[in-house]
Amino acid sequence: MTATNGKSFDGVAFLTETFGKNASAMCQLINASQNYIVGLSKYTGDFLMPYLISTGYFTKVESGKLLTSTPLDSMLSYLKLQDFNIDLLNRAFFSGLRSINSYGQMEMGALIAALGSASSNENGEPWAAFARRQAYLMDLVANAYPKAIQAIEPEYGFHFEKGEHTLAGETDRFLLYQIAPTVKGLEIKKDGKPVLILPPYVLGANILGFLPDENRSYAHCFANQGIPTYIRILKDIQTTEPLQVMTGEDDARDTRLFCETIMKRHGKPVTLNGYCQGGFSGLCDLLSGELDGLVDAFITCVAPMDGTRSKGLSEFLNTLPPRFNDLAYGIKTLPNGNEVADGKLMGWVYKIKSIEQEAPIPSFYRDLMMFARQKGKSARVSKTTAALNYWLNNERNDLPLEITKMSFQSYNIPITSDGTLPVKLFGKRLNLKRIKEMGIPWLICYGKNDDLVEEETALAPLDHIKAEVTPFPKGHVAIATSWSDPNSACALHTRFGEGNWRGPVRFHLDLDDGNRGVASCRAVARTGFIEPSLAP
């Protein structure tokens, strides 16, 4: 047979080669389909597991409430709950469709070229390339990604079991560690002003020691400046009964003991630094009077001070029928009979709040598109991404019930017009104006795009007292991850941004230099701008 260009054409060879390439492509697409099912099933299972746990708690609580509520009240509450669930399902469904559509648009050009080549004289090469790419991407999400997340564990967090950090104190509920710097040869200033970091309860401490060897660790940002840096670590709640029954008063007493220990070591008062929920508990400890004479400066990062101002979680709780806005639906009973708040379920509540992003299909396609944007076979899982997902997947701690009640109250009862918090310690009212009476400089850091603790929630104290404010780009954990890199645009030991804002490490260093944060007293509270004439 002769082709139009004069060259001989072997039809059998052409068909054999084309069939072979198309058959190989079909095998790749079958492999991609299998991994798609495996991956999406895993995302669905991870999302639904807390739901299955919650149904057990729900049944237990409702079996009691049905006996004490009228049939009409129960029926109306269940109808409202049905509306609530239908709304969640609708939002998850349409968000899933949008995610699928977004991925389809991203891959449409390659798909059209592939379909056009499947029966052309190009021997199906674009089709084969498209099939290989889809198989590769699906394998990344379903198999390589989970493996990379687990493989990051030795590099993620503090790993106190290695003995690199010194155990400086202990109570029945907490351990106190001094953080060693990662900079080789650096000596901690023994007479330097110390800082005590209070991590969040539910999110765990390791997010503040994110990737030390990659220079991405909030705690190490302090230690690597020679600052005596301490962190309060929860003991294992599953095996520590005093922690299971801990109260807010216990939190304050233990914090006082640690501050006394630190002050004896270094001869200077402590800067108290609370991250997220640790900031709220630190504020309560300060206002209770337990830390008088021990703490002379305060730093909070993305801390929820008045949860009722949260656009996301507070609105979510307000749309929930009142009958079901009850902490009882998240209580776990341990084998010894003590009750604690289920940490996995608490984390799941935040997923439900952000159902458009956290439902299985949107979540799956978000990760798929993350890899799809990386062209060719160069797509990889970064250490930062792997560590963040390791934290999200593995660090949801159960909480002492009384501590959880304090947070629950702060999200349901606003700070009063005179600055009184919705909780009490030692039977005392806790009023924000006491911070001014104590003369303690306060730096409030928040994330501009934080959808967990929004700006209004973090800055609520400014209605009653003055404080220095530093806004950070990105979201809830960016201060502990992105900006803990000393070479980043918003490095914590520097001033940055249009307002010449101070990072928390810079704030602390300036205190140790004798400036005592005087600028914070005349800072423009809501913008964080500091008068240049007073800037250290």
C-alpha positions in Angstrom: 0.0 0.0 0.0 1.3 3.5 -0.9 0.5 6.7 1.1 -0.2 10.0 -0.6 3.3 11.3 0.2 4.7 8.4 -1.9 5.9 6.4 1.1 4.7 2.9 1.7 2.1 2.5 4.4 1.8 -0.7 6.5 -1.8 -0.6 7.7 -1.4 -3.7 9.9 1.5 -2.2 11.7 -0.3 1.2 12.1 -3.4 -0.5 13.6 -1.3 -2.7 15.9 0.7 0.3 17.2 -2.4 2.4 17.6 -4.3 -0.3 19.4 -1.4 -1.0 21.6 -1.1 2.6 22.7 -4.8 3.0 23.2 -5.0 -0.3 25.1 -2.2 0.9 27.4 -4.0 4.2 27.9 -7.2 2.3 28.8 -5.3 0.3 31.4 -3.9 3.6 32.8 -7.4 5.0 33.0 -8.7 1.9 34.8 -5.9 2.2 37.3 -6.8 5.9 37.7 -10.4 5.0 38.3 -9.5 2.4 40.9 -7.3 4.9 42.8 -10.0 7.6 42.5 -12.4 5.3 44.3 -9.9 4.3 46.9 -8.9 8.0 47.5 -12.4 9.3 47.7 -13.5 6.5 49.9 -10.7 7.3 52.3 -11.7 11.0 52.4 -15.3 10.0 53.0 -14.4 7.6 55.8 -12.2 10.1 57.5 -15.1 12.6 57.4 -17.8 10.2 58.5 -15.9 8.5 61.4 -16.6 11.3 63.9 -20.2 11.4 62.7 -20.6 7.7 63.6 -19.0 8.5 67.0 -21.4 11.4 67.5 -24.5 9.2 66.8 -23.7 7.2 69.9 -23.4 10.3 72.1 -26.6 11.7 70.5 -28.6 8.6 71.2 -27.4 8.5 74.8 -28.3 12.2 75.5 -31.6 12.1 73.7 -32.7 9.0 75.5 -32.7 11.1 78.6 -34.1 14.3 77.0 -37.0 12.5 75.5 -38.2 11.6 79.0 -38.0 15.2 80.2 -39.3 17.1 77.1 -42.8 17.2 75.8 -43.5 15.3 72.6 -44.3 18.6 70.8 -41.0 20.2 71.9 -39.1 17.1 70.7 -40.9 17.0 67.4 -40.3 20.7 66.7 -36.6 20.3 67.6 -36.2 17.3 65.4 -37.9 19.2 62.5 -35.5 22.1 62.9 -32.6 19.6 63.1 -33.8 18.1 59.9 -33.8 21.5 58.2 -30.3 22.1 59.5 -29.0 18.8 58.2 -30.6 19.3 54.8 -28.9 22.7 54.5 -25.6 21.1 55.3 -26.1 18.4 52.7 -27.1 20.9 50.1 -24.0 23.0 50.7 -21.8 20.0 50.6 -23.4 18.7 47.4 -23.2 21.9 45.4 -19.7 22.5 46.7 -18.7 19.1 45.5 -20.2 19.9 42.0 -18.2 23.1 41.9 -15.0 21.2 42.8 -15.6 18.6 40.1 -16.3 21.4 37.6 -13.1 23.3 38.6 -11.0 20.2 38.0 -12.8 19.5 34.7 -12.0 23.0 33.5 -8.4 22.6 34.5 -8.0 19.3 32.5 -10.4 20.0 29.7 -7.8 21.2 27.1 -5.7 18.0 27.6 -8.9 15.9 27.4 -10.0 17.4 24.1 -6.6 16.9 22.6 -6.5 13.3 23.9 -10.0 12.4 22.5 -9.0 13.9 19.1 -5.9 11.8 19.0 -7.4 8.5 19.9 -8.4 7.8 16.3 -6.0 10.1 14.4 -2.7 9.4 12.7 -0.9 10.6 15.8 -1.1 7.0 17.0 -2.9 8.1 20.2 0.1 9.7 21.9 -1.8 12.6 23.5 -4.4 10.2 24.6 -1.8 8.0 26.2 -0.1 11.0 27.8 -3.5 12.2 29.2 -4.2 8.7 30.6 -0.7 8.5 32.2 -1.2 11.9 33.8 -4.6 11.0 35.3 -3.2 7.7 36.7 -0.2 9.5 38.2 -2.3 12.2 39.8 -4.8 9.7 41.3 -2.0 7.6 42.6 -0.5 10.6 44.3 -3.7 11.5 46.1 -4.7 8.0 47.0 -1.3 6.4 47.9 1.8 8.6 47.8 0.2 11.5 49.7 -0.9 9.4 52.8 2.5 7.8 52.9 4.3 11.1 52.8 2.0 12.4 55.6 3.0 9.4 57.8 6.7 9.6 56.8 7.0 13.2 58.1 6.3 12.2 61.7 10.0 11.9 62.8 10.6 15.5 61.6 7.3 17.0 62.9 6.9 18.5 66.4 9.1 18.5 69.5 9.8 14.8 70.2 10.5 15.4 73.9 11.3 11.7 74.2 14.7 12.3 72.4 15.9 14.3 75.4 16.9 17.4 73.5 14.7 19.7 75.6 15.1 20.0 79.4 12.3 19.0 81.7 12.1 22.0 84.1 9.0 21.3 86.1 6.0 19.0 86.5 2.6 19.0 88.1 -0.1 16.3 88.2 -1.4 17.6 84.9 1.4 19.3 83.0 5.1 19.0 82.1 7.3 22.1 81.7 10.1 21.9 79.1 12.8 24.4 78.2 13.2 24.5 74.5 16.7 24.0 73.1 17.7 26.1 70.1 18.3 24.4 66.7 21.1 26.8 66.0 24.3 24.9 66.8 26.6 26.6 69.3 23.9 29.1 70.4 23.8 29.6 74.2 20.6 30.6 75.9 21.0 33.8 78.0 20.6 32.7 81.6 19.8 36.2 82.7 17.5 36.8 79.7 13.8 37.6 80.1 12.0 34.2 79.9 8.8 33.4 77.9 6.3 30.7 78.8 4.2 29.4 75.9 0.7 28.0 76.5 -0.3 25.8 73.6 -4.0 25.1 72.6 -5.6 22.2 74.4 -7.5 20.6 71.5 -4.9 21.3 68.7 -1.9 20.1 70.7 1.5 21.6 71.3 3.4 20.1 68.3 2.0 22.7 65.9 4.2 25.1 67.8 7.2 23.0 67.1 6.2 22.4 63.5 9.3 21.5 61.5 12.3 22.6 63.7 15.0 21.3 61.2 13.3 23.4 58.5 13.4 26.6 60.6 9.6 26.5 60.9 8.8 26.3 64.6 7.1 29.0 66.7 8.8 28.0 69.9 12.3 27.7 68.3 11.9 31.3 67.0 12.2 32.4 70.6 14.9 29.9 71.6 17.0 30.7 68.5 17.3 34.3 69.7 18.9 33.1 72.9 15.6 33.7 74.8 14.9 31.3 77.7 11.9 29.6 76.2 9.5 27.3 78.1 6.4 25.5 77.0 3.6 23.9 79.0 2.8 20.4 77.8 -0.3 18.4 78.7 0.2 14.9 80.0 -1.7 12.0 78.4 -5.3 12.6 79.3 -6.2 8.9 78.7 -3.9 7.8 81.6 -3.7 11.0 83.8 -6.8 11.2 86.1 -5.9 14.6 87.5 -5.9 16.0 84.0 -9.3 14.4 83.2 -10.9 16.3 86.1 -8.9 19.5 85.8 -10.6 22.8 86.4 -9.8 26.3 85.4 -8.4 26.9 88.9 -6.0 24.0 88.4 -4.8 25.6 85.2 -4.1 28.8 87.0 -2.4 27.2 89.9 -0.1 25.0 87.7 0.7 28.0 85.5 1.7 30.0 88.7 3.9 27.1 89.8 5.7 27.1 86.4 6.1 30.8 86.4 7.7 30.6 89.9 10.0 27.9 88.7 11.0 30.0 85.6 11.5 33.2 87.6 13.7 31.5 90.1 15.9 30.2 87.3 16.3 33.5 85.5 15.6 36.2 88.0 13.1 38.0 85.8 9.3 38.0 85.5 7.8 35.9 82.7 6.2 36.9 79.4 3.1 34.8 79.1 2.4 33.7 75.5 -0.8 31.9 74.7 -1.6 30.4 71.3 -5.3 30.0 70.3 -7.1 28.5 73.3 -4.0 28.8 75.3 -4.4 32.6 75.0 -7.8 32.6 76.4 -6.8 30.4 79.4 -3.8 32.5 79.9 -6.0 35.6 80.1 -8.2 34.0 82.6 -5.2 33.0 84.7 -3.9 36.6 84.6 -7.2 38.2 85.5 -7.7 35.7 88.5 -4.7 37.3 90.3 -2.8 34.0 90.5 0.1 35.3 88.4 0.5 38.6 90.1 4.2 39.5 90.5 5.2 36.6 88.2 4.1 37.8 84.8 4.8 41.3 83.4 3.9 41.0 79.7 1.3 39.1 77.7 1.2 37.9 74.1 -1.7 36.2 72.4 -1.8 34.7 69.0 -5.0 33.9 67.1 -6.7 33.6 70.5 -10.6 33.5 70.7 -11.4 36.2 73.3 -15.1 36.5 72.6 -16.4 33.6 70.5 -19.8 35.2 70.1 -18.2 37.6 67.6 -17.1 34.7 65.4 -18.8 35.0 62.0 -18.3 31.3 61.3 -18.6 29.2 64.4 -20.9 31.5 66.3 -23.3 31.8 63.4 -23.1 28.0 63.0 -24.1 27.5 66.6 -26.9 30.0 66.3 -28.4 28.1 63.3 -28.3 24.9 65.4 -31.6 24.3 67.2 -31.1 25.4 70.8 -31.9 21.9 72.2 -28.7 20.6 70.4 -26.4 23.4 71.3 -25.3 21.4 74.3 -21.8 20.2 75.3 -23.4 17.0 76.5 -23.5 15.8 72.8 -19.7 15.7 72.8 -18.9 14.0 76.1 -16.9 10.8 76.2 -17.0 8.5 79.3 -13.6 7.0 80.0 -13.2 3.4 81.5 -12.7 4.9 85.0 -16.0 6.7 84.7 -14.5 10.2 84.3 -16.1 12.3 81.5 -14.0 14.3 79.0 -14.8 16.2 75.8 -14.1 14.2 72.7 -11.3 16.0 70.8 -12.0 14.3 67.5 -15.6 15.4 67.7 -14.6 19.0 68.6 -12.4 19.0 65.5 -15.2 17.7 63.4 -17.5 20.5 64.5 -15.1 22.9 62.8 -15.2 20.8 59.6 -19.0 20.9 59.7 -18.8 24.7 60.1 -16.8 24.9 56.9 -18.7 22.1 55.1 -18.1 23.7 51.6 -14.4 23.2 52.0 -14.2 20.2 54.3 -16.8 17.8 52.9 -15.2 14.7 51.3 -15.6 15.6 47.6 -14.3 19.2 47.9 -11.5 18.1 50.1 -10.5 15.4 47.7 -10.5 17.6 44.7 -8.7 20.4 46.6 -5.8 18.0 47.1 -6.1 16.6 43.6 -5.8 20.1 42.1 -2.9 20.9 44.3 -0.9 18.2 42.5 -2.5 18.9 39.1 -1.1 22.5 39.2 2.4 21.0 39.4 3.1 20.1 35.8 4.4 16.8 34.6 5.8 14.1 36.9 7.5 16.7 39.1 4.5 16.9 41.4 5.5 16.2 44.9 4.3 16.5 48.5 6.1 19.3 50.3 7.2 18.8 53.9 5.1 21.7 55.0 2.0 20.2 53.4 2.7 16.7 54.8 3.3 18.1 58.3 0.1 20.2 58.3 -1.9 17.1 57.3 -0.1 15.0 59.9 -1.2 17.5 62.5 -4.8 17.6 61.2 -5.0 13.8 61.0 -3.3 12.9 64.3 -3.5 15.7 66.8 -6.9 16.0 68.2 -6.7 15.6 72.0 -9.6 14.9 74.3 -10.2 17.8 76.7 -10.9 18.2 80.4 -14.6 18.8 80.7 -14.4 21.9 82.9 -11.8 23.5 80.5 -14.1 22.8 77.6 -17.0 24.4 79.4 -15.0 27.6 79.7 -14.5 27.7 75.9 -18.1 26.7 75.3 -19.3 29.6 77.5 -17.0 32.1 75.6 -18.7 31.1 72.4 -22.2 31.4 73.7 -22.0 34.3 76.2 -20.4 37.6 75.1 -18.1 39.8 77.2 -20.2 42.3 79.1 -20.3 46.0 78.4 -18.0 46.6 81.4 -15.4 44.1 80.2 -16.3 41.1 82.3 -15.6 37.6 80.8 -18.4 35.0 80.9 -16.4 32.7 83.1 -15.2 32.8 86.8 -12.1 31.5 88.5 -11.9 31.0 92.3 -15.4 32.5 92.5 -14.1 35.8 91.1 -15.4 37.9 88.2 -12.7 38.3 85.5 -12.6 41.8 84.1 -10.4 42.9 81.3 -9.7 46.3 82.9 -7.5 44.5 85.5 -4.8 44.2 82.7 -4.5 48.0 82.7 -4.4 48.1 86.5 -1.6 45.6 86.4 0.3 47.7 83.9 1.0 44.7 81.7 1.8 45.4 78.0 -0.2 43.1 75.7 0.5 42.2 72.1 -2.5 40.7 70.2 -1.6 38.8 67.0 -4.2 37.6 64.6 -4.5 36.2 61.1 -6.1 38.4 58.4 -7.6 35.3 56.7 -8.3 33.2 59.8 -11.6 31.5 59.4 -11.3 29.8 62.8 -10.6 32.7 65.0 -11.6 35.8 63.1 -10.3 39.3 63.6 -13.3 40.4 65.6 -13.0 37.5 67.9 -9.3 38.0 68.6 -9.6 41.8 69.1 -12.7 41.9 71.3 -10.6 43.1 74.4 -9.9 46.4 72.5 -13.4 47.6 73.4 -12.3 47.8 77.0 -8.5 48.2 77.1 -5.6 49.2 74.9 -3.2 46.7 73.4 -0.7 46.6 70.6 -2.0 44.7 67.6 -0.1 42.9 64.9 -2.0 41.4 61.9 -0.4 38.5 60.0 -1.3 37.4 56.5 -2.9 34.0 56.0 -4.8 31.9 58.4 -5.0 30.3 61.9 -1.6 28.4 62.0 0.4 30.6 59.6 2.2 32.3 62.5 3.4 28.9 63.7 4.2 27.6 60.2 4.8 30.1 57.4 5.9 33.1 59.5 8.1 31.1 61.9 10.6 30.9 59.1 13.2 33.5 60.0 13.6 34.4 56.3 9.9 34.9 55.7 8.3 38.3 54.9 6.7 38.4 58.3 9.4 36.8 60.4 8.5 36.8 64.1 11.7 38.5 65.3 11.3 41.4 63.0 9.1 44.4 62.2 7.2 44.1 59.0 4.3 45.5 56.9 2.9 48.9 56.3 2.3 49.5 60.0 5.9 48.5 61.0 4.3 45.9 63.2 6.2 43.8 65.7 6.2 40.1 65.6 5.9 38.3 69.0 9.6 37.5 69.3 10.5 41.2 68.4 8.0 42.4 71.0 9.6 40.1 73.7 13.2 41.1 72.7 12.3 44.8 73.0 10.9 44.1 76.5 14.2 42.5 77.5 16.1 45.5 76.1 14.3 47.6 78.7 11.7 49.2 76.4 8.9 47.5 78.4 6.5 47.9 75.4 5.8 51.5 76.1 4.7 51.9 72.5 1.9 49.5 73.0 0.3 51.9 75.4 -0.2 54.5 72.7 -0.7 52.2 69.8 -3.8 52.8 67.7 -5.6 49.8 69.1 -7.7 48.7 66.1 -5.1 49.1 63.4 -1.9 48.1 65.2 -0.1 51.2 64.0 2.5 52.5 66.5 3.5 56.1 66.7 7.0 56.3 65.1 8.3 58.5 67.9 7.7 55.8 70.4 8.8 52.8 68.3 11.8 51.0 69.9 
